[in-house]
Amino acid sequence: MPDVITNSAEAASTAALHQGEAAFFDVDNTLMKGASLFHVARKMYQKRAFTLRDVAGFAWKQLKFITRGENMKDVHSVQDSAQKLAAGISTEFIRQLGEEVYDEMIVSKIWPGTKALTQEHLKSGRQVWLVTATPVEVASVIAERLNLTGALGTVAEAEDGIYTGRIVGEILHGAAKGHAVLALAEQENLDLTRCWAYSDSYNDIPLLTSVGNPVAINPDSKLRQHAKDNNWPIYDYRSGRRAATLGLRAATGAGIVYGLWKGIAKVRKR
């Protein structure tokens, strides 16, 4: 019993020490390999909510995302397409779909190294938030499954539990991530100079520079250079190498497209 009391006291002391601190994690290519929205689209095809042509478009952008890194134009294009296609679908349907997507597709693609970082921050008594352009319903499922504090994501407009096809505010990407973190810091009474942020993309510079401890994870070439120039820590969990070779990238992308096509073929066969 004394040991339990001591450990509890130590935990309380640690939590008090880091009160007002938080860690913010991007999702796509930072917490998990690839784009989470791609898997949502694939699952919606299986549910007959999307057409094969719709999913093919998402698959092509997923391939480019993994082989070339994040592109603002593609991110906005995917989000815009997804919102329009989701018009008329219930919020409860998307919530349940998010659970299935996590269990069947996302959990196996989470980088163990990044997951370990989230858990270390939690053990230290810091809040841990996901900050992503992914729909907040899906981001919230990921946060819940990993026992994180919460998630900030793109919010789709809904009326009477049905999506309208419009977005509330703006896609949570680029500068919008920085704004969202500032608003959350005010709400949660966080000291951002003592907070951490993790991302793979140069587009997330607004998020990374909003905190005192920015970290690059699996960075694209521009973020890697920026991180080096500013002495930011760099973690790369991609297949045990610092930077992917073009050949391996192409092979990975081809495997994704092939896997997607085989999965769709099975569904169509059923």
C-alpha positions, 0 to 999 in steps of 0.5 A: 500500500505505501508503494501505491501512495508514493507512486500516486504522489509522484504522479500528482507531482509530475502532473502539477509540474507540467500543468499548462503544457500540451503536445500537438500532433498532426495525423497524416504521415506524422502519427500514421502512414498516409492520409486518413481521409483516403481510408475513410473514402475507401470505407465509404465506397464499401458502404456504397456511399462513394462510387469507384470513380470517386475512390480512384481520385482519392487513391491517386492523391494518396499515392502522390501524398506518400511519394511526394509529401503533402500538397496544399492544392491536393488537400483542399481538393480532397476535402472539398470533394469529400464534403460534397459527396458526404452531403445528405449522409448522417453524422451518426453514420460517419461516426460509426464509419470512423470506428470501423476505419480505425479498427480495419485500416488506421491502427495498423498504420500508426507509427510506433515511434510517434505513438510512444511520444504521445504516451510519454507526454501523457505520462508526464502530465501534459495534454495531448491533442491531434490537430488535423485537416481530417474530419473531426469525427474521425480524428476524435475516434483516433484520439479516443482509441489512443487515450489522448486528450482530444482532437481538433479537426475540420468541422462539417456543417450538419443540420438535424444530424445530416451533413449539408456538404459545407464546412464550418469555418475553414479546413484545419490546415496550414495557418488554420492549425496555428489559429486553432492551437492559439484558441485552444491554448486560451481555452485550456490556459496553456503556456504555448512557450512550454508546449510541443508540436509535431508534423511532417509537413512544411505547410504546418510551419504555423502549427510548429512555430506556435509552440516553444518546442517544434519537432519534425517527424518524417519530414518532407524535404522543405521541412527537413531543411527548415528544421536543420536551419533552426536546430529542431529535432528530427525523427524519421520512422519511415522503414528505418531510414532517414530519407526514402529513396525514389525507388522505394517510394514508387514501390510503396505507392504502387503497392497502395494502389494495387492493394486498393484495387484488390480490396475494391475488386473483392467488394464488387465481387460480393 
